[in-house]
């Protein structure tokens, strides 16, 4: 469910940015970079936790 909401959110943001000014597009790009970096860090943390659980 979270994955679908995330994809919908990204689709809406990208759609909005297509009709926006270059300044707004730049701000949207920055926001998406921050979101993608946060997601990447969360995945890394989960991987590390799984590796710690292994004997």
N, C-alpha and C positions, 0 to 999 in steps of 0.2 A: 504494500500500500504506500509506504513512504517513497518507494522508487517511482511510482506513478505520479505522486504529488510533485516530486522533485522534477520529473520530466515535464510535467505541465507547467510548473513555475518557470523552468528554463525556456520553454516554448513561448510563453507569454512575454517574458523579458526580451527575448530576441525579436519577437514580433514588434514590440513597442519601440525597440531601438532602431528598427529599419526605417521608421517614419520620423525619427527624431533628428535634432541638429547634431553636428559633430561633437559639440561639448557634452551633450547628454549621452551620446554613444560612448564617449570616453569614460564617463562616470559609470555607465552600465558595465562596461568592460572591466573596470577596476573592481566593481562589486562582484562580478562573476569570477574573477581571479581569486578574490578573497574566499568566496564560497568553495571553489574547487580546491584551494589549498587546505581549507579546514576539513573537507571531506577526505582528502588524501592523508592528512595527519591522523584522522580518526581510524582509517583503515590500517595505517601503520601500527597504531596502538593496539588494535585488535590482533594483528599478526604477532606482535611481540608477546601479548598475553597468552596466545595459543602456544607459542614456542616455549614459554616458561612452564606451561602445564605438562609438556611432554617430558618423559623421564630421560 
